Amino acid sequence: MRIAFMGTPDFAVPTLDALLAAGHEVVAVYSQPPRPAGRGKALRPSPVQQRAEDAGIEVRTPLTLRDAEAQAAFAALDLDAAVVAAYGLILPQPILDAPRRGCLNVHGSLLPRWRGAAPVQRAILAGDALTGVTIMQMERGLDTGPMLATVETPVGRKTAGALTEELATRGAALMVETLARLDAIVPVPQPEEGVTYAAKIGKEEARLDFAHSAADVERQVRAFAPAPGAFFLFGGERIKVHAAEIGTLSGTPGTVLDHGLAIACATGSIVPTLVQRAGRAPMTPAELLRGFVVPAGATLG
């Protein structure tokens, strides 16, 4: 097919690679504009833009697709389909209507559960046993279009980083399969029951809340690993917790229970296994405590 690909983060790169490997003609790639990054705040292109440029594909980075000029340029591509994966811009109706087969989206959840910006993190935070990928025919609503294909995977104790990588790979394969049999697929409307919304993650959500159960806190750690990183405050410092296990001790929520950094929650406790001080590399709690004293009995902010 003659395709435009629309995506921005690492999650979208495997789908672009899969389209190219399957022999589709990707005539243009749309991605979010380069953003300031790093200590020097130099403009850095998105992972999708970098991959497309490496492959010699034209990259377009409009700030909006709402103006007539951008819409005319998109229509002029004469597309069979547009494939979308975590693009980050709303597609107005003229964009949705331009390709002959419409716009197909790779969404990282089992719709209609977790429509929206952060389906992977929300699935982990909610304690979902299963999640997956949905290939959806896009329409103007927020992830409301009819479903073309799905694939499931258990959440288990995966971090958001690991689960996102898995869903990206499986979603890429599922998109290629869907395009190959598109003529035979009957779109299935999303059910009206079971709709939930995956709001964008706020940085304040990453602060560990020990007033919740140990199971909830451990899910917080996994949902925000590797970024933005769950954290607690002590001694005026923010200590990130990249990995943790559920412990057997108990006590007043937020209290350090032993010399291994076990921390009491509303029920049970968590035991961090990988932590990080600002400006330092990740380390074990034992390594942290050799240079940063967090005594048993201390109360964490």
ZAMARGU-779793 format. One record per residue (C-alpha): x, y, z; residue number from 0. Coordinates in steps of 0.02 Angstrom, whole numbers. Layout:
<sites>
<site x="X" y="Y" z="Z" seq="NUM"/>
...
</sites>
This chain:
<sites>
<site x="0" y="0" z="0" seq="0"/>
<site x="46" y="182" z="-20" seq="1"/>
<site x="54" y="241" z="161" seq="2"/>
<site x="93" y="392" z="269" seq="3"/>
<site x="156" y="348" z="443" seq="4"/>
<site x="115" y="461" z="590" seq="5"/>
<site x="205" y="433" z="755" seq="6"/>
<site x="327" y="511" z="878" seq="7"/>
<site x="401" y="410" z="1024" seq="8"/>
<site x="497" y="247" z="1036" seq="9"/>
<site x="332" y="152" z="1047" seq="10"/>
<site x="297" y="196" z="865" seq="11"/>
<site x="465" y="148" z="788" seq="12"/>
<site x="433" y="-41" z="776" seq="13"/>
<site x="275" y="-9" z="676" seq="14"/>
<site x="368" y="100" z="552" seq="15"/>
<site x="503" y="-34" z="537" seq="16"/>
<site x="372" y="-170" z="511" seq="17"/>
<site x="286" y="-72" z="372" seq="18"/>
<site x="450" y="-51" z="281" seq="19"/>
<site x="499" y="-233" z="304" seq="20"/>
<site x="329" y="-288" z="236" seq="21"/>
<site x="360" y="-191" z="75" seq="22"/>
<site x="235" y="-51" z="97" seq="23"/>
<site x="276" y="114" z="12" seq="24"/>
<site x="294" y="238" z="155" seq="25"/>
<site x="293" y="402" z="58" seq="26"/>
<site x="300" y="521" z="207" seq="27"/>
<site x="318" y="517" z="395" seq="28"/>
<site x="231" y="640" z="510" seq="29"/>
<site x="303" y="669" z="684" seq="30"/>
<site x="302" y="796" z="824" seq="31"/>
<site x="427" y="939" z="799" seq="32"/>
<site x="601" y="923" z="879" seq="33"/>
<site x="600" y="969" z="1064" seq="34"/>
<site x="735" y="1042" z="1178" seq="35"/>
<site x="823" y="900" z="1269" seq="36"/>
<site x="977" y="868" z="1376" seq="37"/>
<site x="1075" y="990" z="1480" seq="38"/>
<site x="1107" y="1105" z="1333" seq="39"/>
<site x="923" y="1104" z="1283" seq="40"/>
<site x="971" y="1077" z="1101" seq="41"/>
<site x="828" y="1030" z="985" seq="42"/>
<site x="816" y="841" z="970" seq="43"/>
<site x="711" y="753" z="837" seq="44"/>
<site x="589" y="620" z="894" seq="45"/>
<site x="637" y="435" z="883" seq="46"/>
<site x="519" y="415" z="735" seq="47"/>
<site x="595" y="563" z="643" seq="48"/>
<site x="770" y="494" z="670" seq="49"/>
<site x="720" y="322" z="606" seq="50"/>
<site x="630" y="393" z="454" seq="51"/>
<site x="776" y="504" z="407" seq="52"/>
<site x="894" y="356" z="423" seq="53"/>
<site x="781" y="264" z="301" seq="54"/>
<site x="780" y="411" z="180" seq="55"/>
<site x="594" y="450" z="202" seq="56"/>
<site x="526" y="627" z="195" seq="57"/>
<site x="481" y="689" z="370" seq="58"/>
<site x="350" y="822" z="404" seq="59"/>
<site x="334" y="902" z="577" seq="60"/>
<site x="186" y="1022" z="572" seq="61"/>
<site x="130" y="1106" z="733" seq="62"/>
<site x="-51" y="1074" z="683" seq="63"/>
<site x="-151" y="985" z="550" seq="64"/>
<site x="-299" y="1102" z="565" seq="65"/>
<site x="-250" y="1229" z="431" seq="66"/>
<site x="-298" y="1209" z="250" seq="67"/>
<site x="-120" y="1209" z="186" seq="68"/>
<site x="-67" y="1060" z="294" seq="69"/>
<site x="-226" y="966" z="247" seq="70"/>
<site x="-198" y="997" z="61" seq="71"/>
<site x="-18" y="937" z="74" seq="72"/>
<site x="-78" y="777" z="160" seq="73"/>
<site x="-214" y="747" z="30" seq="74"/>
<site x="-87" y="771" z="-110" seq="75"/>
<site x="6" y="616" z="-51" seq="76"/>
<site x="-133" y="512" z="-133" seq="77"/>
<site x="-131" y="380" z="5" seq="78"/>
<site x="-208" y="210" z="18" seq="79"/>
<site x="-198" y="225" z="208" seq="80"/>
<site x="-118" y="318" z="352" seq="81"/>
<site x="-47" y="217" z="497" seq="82"/>
<site x="-43" y="307" z="664" seq="83"/>
<site x="50" y="259" z="823" seq="84"/>
<site x="64" y="380" z="969" seq="85"/>
<site x="75" y="531" z="853" seq="86"/>
<site x="19" y="663" z="978" seq="87"/>
<site x="-86" y="776" z="866" seq="88"/>
<site x="-274" y="769" z="842" seq="89"/>
<site x="-320" y="720" z="664" seq="90"/>
<site x="-460" y="832" z="597" seq="91"/>
<site x="-593" y="759" z="484" seq="92"/>
<site x="-510" y="810" z="318" seq="93"/>
<site x="-354" y="713" z="370" seq="94"/>
<site x="-457" y="562" z="422" seq="95"/>
<site x="-551" y="565" z="258" seq="96"/>
<site x="-403" y="589" z="140" seq="97"/>
<site x="-332" y="410" z="127" seq="98"/>
<site x="-437" y="288" z="26" seq="99"/>
<site x="-438" y="161" z="170" seq="100"/>
<site x="-438" y="291" z="307" seq="101"/>
<site x="-321" y="306" z="457" seq="102"/>
<site x="-276" y="153" z="560" seq="103"/>
<site x="-213" y="171" z="738" seq="104"/>
<site x="-103" y="59" z="847" seq="105"/>
<site x="-169" y="84" z="1025" seq="106"/>
<site x="-85" y="9" z="1177" seq="107"/>
<site x="-237" y="-60" z="1268" seq="108"/>
<site x="-386" y="-173" z="1245" seq="109"/>
<site x="-516" y="-45" z="1195" seq="110"/>
<site x="-632" y="24" z="1256" seq="111"/>
<site x="-530" y="10" z="1416" seq="112"/>
<site x="-397" y="146" z="1432" seq="113"/>
<site x="-436" y="263" z="1290" seq="114"/>
<site x="-317" y="409" z="1292" seq="115"/>
<site x="-137" y="460" z="1320" seq="116"/>
<site x="-65" y="340" z="1450" seq="117"/>
<site x="-146" y="168" z="1431" seq="118"/>
<site x="7" y="67" z="1487" seq="119"/>
<site x="34" y="162" z="1649" seq="120"/>
<site x="-151" y="164" z="1691" seq="121"/>
<site x="-167" y="-23" z="1665" seq="122"/>
<site x="-24" y="-55" z="1786" seq="123"/>
<site x="-88" y="69" z="1916" seq="124"/>
<site x="-261" y="-10" z="1911" seq="125"/>
<site x="-192" y="-184" z="1938" seq="126"/>
<site x="-259" y="-250" z="1772" seq="127"/>
<site x="-216" y="-433" z="1743" seq="128"/>
<site x="-224" y="-415" z="1553" seq="129"/>
<site x="-189" y="-279" z="1427" seq="130"/>
<site x="-143" y="-281" z="1244" seq="131"/>
<site x="-151" y="-189" z="1079" seq="132"/>
<site x="-300" y="-137" z="975" seq="133"/>
<site x="-292" y="-92" z="790" seq="134"/>
<site x="-430" y="36" z="766" seq="135"/>
<site x="-507" y="128" z="619" seq="136"/>
<site x="-491" y="309" z="674" seq="137"/>
<site x="-635" y="432" z="688" seq="138"/>
<site x="-652" y="602" z="770" seq="139"/>
<site x="-685" y="538" z="946" seq="140"/>
<site x="-545" y="500" z="1069" seq="141"/>
<site x="-499" y="319" z="1027" seq="142"/>
<site x="-682" y="279" z="991" seq="143"/>
<site x="-667" y="203" z="817" seq="144"/>
<site x="-716" y="26" z="768" seq="145"/>
<site x="-591" y="-112" z="807" seq="146"/>
<site x="-505" y="-212" z="670" seq="147"/>
<site x="-393" y="-328" z="774" seq="148"/>
<site x="-332" y="-357" z="951" seq="149"/>
<site x="-197" y="-454" z="1040" seq="150"/>
<site x="-185" y="-486" z="1228" seq="151"/>
<site x="-40" y="-501" z="1349" seq="152"/>
<site x="-30" y="-523" z="1538" seq="153"/>
<site x="29" y="-372" z="1638" seq="154"/>
<site x="112" y="-476" z="1775" seq="155"/>
<site x="246" y="-377" z="1866" seq="156"/>
<site x="309" y="-288" z="1710" seq="157"/>
<site x="366" y="-108" z="1719" seq="158"/>
<site x="289" y="22" z="1605" seq="159"/>
<site x="451" y="22" z="1505" seq="160"/>
<site x="451" y="-166" z="1478" seq="161"/>
<site x="265" y="-174" z="1442" seq="162"/>
<site x="274" y="-29" z="1319" seq="163"/>
<site x="415" y="-113" z="1225" seq="164"/>
<site x="318" y="-276" z="1216" seq="165"/>
<site x="159" y="-191" z="1156" seq="166"/>
<site x="256" y="-92" z="1027" seq="167"/>
<site x="327" y="-252" z="952" seq="168"/>
<site x="163" y="-346" z="955" seq="169"/>
<site x="67" y="-197" z="889" seq="170"/>
<site x="186" y="-179" z="743" seq="171"/>
<site x="160" y="-360" z="692" seq="172"/>
<site x="-28" y="-345" z="715" seq="173"/>
<site x="-36" y="-191" z="604" seq="174"/>
<site x="55" y="-279" z="463" seq="175"/>
<site x="-62" y="-429" z="479" seq="176"/>
<site x="-213" y="-314" z="479" seq="177"/>
<site x="-159" y="-223" z="321" seq="178"/>
<site x="-129" y="-389" z="234" seq="179"/>
<site x="-308" y="-446" z="260" seq="180"/>
<site x="-395" y="-278" z="270" seq="181"/>
<site x="-522" y="-321" z="135" seq="182"/>
<site x="-583" y="-471" z="235" seq="183"/>
<site x="-598" y="-384" z="405" seq="184"/>
<site x="-768" y="-330" z="468" seq="185"/>
<site x="-743" y="-182" z="589" seq="186"/>
<site x="-818" y="-211" z="761" seq="187"/>
<site x="-894" y="-61" z="852" seq="188"/>
<site x="-824" y="-35" z="1026" seq="189"/>
<site x="-945" y="-87" z="1164" seq="190"/>
<site x="-1026" y="52" z="1264" seq="191"/>
<site x="-988" y="-35" z="1428" seq="192"/>
<site x="-814" y="-43" z="1504" seq="193"/>
<site x="-754" y="126" z="1441" seq="194"/>
<site x="-611" y="201" z="1543" seq="195"/>
<site x="-495" y="347" z="1506" seq="196"/>
<site x="-306" y="347" z="1525" seq="197"/>
<site x="-268" y="527" z="1569" seq="198"/>
<site x="-93" y="594" z="1537" seq="199"/>
<site x="25" y="558" z="1681" seq="200"/>
<site x="63" y="707" z="1793" seq="201"/>
<site x="234" y="715" z="1874" seq="202"/>
<site x="154" y="734" z="2046" seq="203"/>
<site x="77" y="561" z="2026" seq="204"/>
<site x="250" y="484" z="2036" seq="205"/>
<site x="270" y="533" z="2219" seq="206"/>
<site x="245" y="372" z="2318" seq="207"/>
<site x="91" y="374" z="2429" seq="208"/>
<site x="123" y="260" z="2577" seq="209"/>
<site x="-55" y="289" z="2639" seq="210"/>
<site x="-103" y="158" z="2509" seq="211"/>
<site x="-73" y="-29" z="2518" seq="212"/>
<site x="96" y="-105" z="2479" seq="213"/>
<site x="21" y="-181" z="2322" seq="214"/>
<site x="-36" y="-9" z="2263" seq="215"/>
<site x="133" y="70" z="2301" seq="216"/>
<site x="227" y="-69" z="2211" seq="217"/>
<site x="116" y="-39" z="2059" seq="218"/>
<site x="160" y="146" z="2069" seq="219"/>
<site x="344" y="100" z="2059" seq="220"/>
<site x="318" y="-8" z="1904" seq="221"/>
<site x="199" y="114" z="1819" seq="222"/>
<site x="329" y="254" z="1825" seq="223"/>
<site x="482" y="151" z="1780" seq="224"/>
<site x="589" y="206" z="1694" seq="225"/>
<site x="508" y="378" z="1678" seq="226"/>
<site x="469" y="491" z="1764" seq="227"/>
<site x="523" y="377" z="1907" seq="228"/>
<site x="426" y="351" z="2068" seq="229"/>
<site x="504" y="441" z="2217" seq="230"/>
<site x="498" y="486" z="2401" seq="231"/>
<site x="573" y="635" z="2492" seq="232"/>
<site x="697" y="626" z="2635" seq="233"/>
<site x="824" y="750" z="2702" seq="234"/>
<site x="777" y="877" z="2570" seq="235"/>
<site x="816" y="755" z="2429" seq="236"/>
<site x="709" y="665" z="2304" seq="237"/>
<site x="752" y="479" z="2300" seq="238"/>
<site x="687" y="385" z="2150" seq="239"/>
<site x="631" y="205" z="2169" seq="240"/>
<site x="653" y="110" z="2005" seq="241"/>
<site x="610" y="-63" z="2073" seq="242"/>
<site x="534" y="-131" z="2233" seq="243"/>
<site x="462" y="-289" z="2309" seq="244"/>
<site x="318" y="-311" z="2430" seq="245"/>
<site x="386" y="-343" z="2606" seq="246"/>
<site x="321" y="-435" z="2758" seq="247"/>
<site x="346" y="-301" z="2892" seq="248"/>
<site x="213" y="-175" z="2944" seq="249"/>
<site x="202" y="-12" z="3037" seq="250"/>
<site x="148" y="169" z="3027" seq="251"/>
<site x="133" y="218" z="2842" seq="252"/>
<site x="288" y="307" z="2779" seq="253"/>
<site x="401" y="243" z="2917" seq="254"/>
<site x="568" y="159" z="2879" seq="255"/>
<site x="556" y="-10" z="2965" seq="256"/>
<site x="733" y="-79" z="2960" seq="257"/>
<site x="911" y="-48" z="2902" seq="258"/>
<site x="872" y="-114" z="2728" seq="259"/>
<site x="750" y="27" z="2684" seq="260"/>
<site x="588" y="-70" z="2704" seq="261"/>
<site x="449" y="60" z="2708" seq="262"/>
<site x="280" y="38" z="2793" seq="263"/>
<site x="122" y="63" z="2691" seq="264"/>
<site x="-61" y="67" z="2743" seq="265"/>
<site x="-55" y="-122" z="2738" seq="266"/>
<site x="111" y="-213" z="2726" seq="267"/>
<site x="271" y="-134" z="2665" seq="268"/>
<site x="380" y="-113" z="2511" seq="269"/>
<site x="566" y="-148" z="2498" seq="270"/>
<site x="655" y="-45" z="2364" seq="271"/>
<site x="782" y="-144" z="2264" seq="272"/>
<site x="846" y="-8" z="2146" seq="273"/>
<site x="853" y="176" z="2196" seq="274"/>
<site x="933" y="336" z="2133" seq="275"/>
<site x="987" y="503" z="2206" seq="276"/>
<site x="981" y="659" z="2098" seq="277"/>
<site x="1133" y="667" z="1984" seq="278"/>
<site x="1187" y="489" z="2026" seq="279"/>
<site x="1172" y="322" z="1939" seq="280"/>
<site x="1042" y="195" z="1998" seq="281"/>
<site x="1105" y="90" z="2144" seq="282"/>
<site x="1051" y="-39" z="2272" seq="283"/>
<site x="981" y="21" z="2439" seq="284"/>
<site x="1139" y="-43" z="2524" seq="285"/>
<site x="1245" y="68" z="2411" seq="286"/>
<site x="1130" y="216" z="2443" seq="287"/>
<site x="1134" y="195" z="2632" seq="288"/>
<site x="1324" y="193" z="2637" seq="289"/>
<site x="1327" y="376" z="2588" seq="290"/>
<site x="1152" y="437" z="2631" seq="291"/>
<site x="1086" y="388" z="2802" seq="292"/>
<site x="902" y="344" z="2811" seq="293"/>
<site x="885" y="269" z="2986" seq="294"/>
<site x="755" y="144" z="3043" seq="295"/>
<site x="612" y="241" z="3121" seq="296"/>
<site x="629" y="389" z="3004" seq="297"/>
<site x="471" y="458" z="2923" seq="298"/>
<site x="480" y="488" z="2736" seq="299"/>
<site x="402" y="639" z="2652" seq="300"/>
</sites>
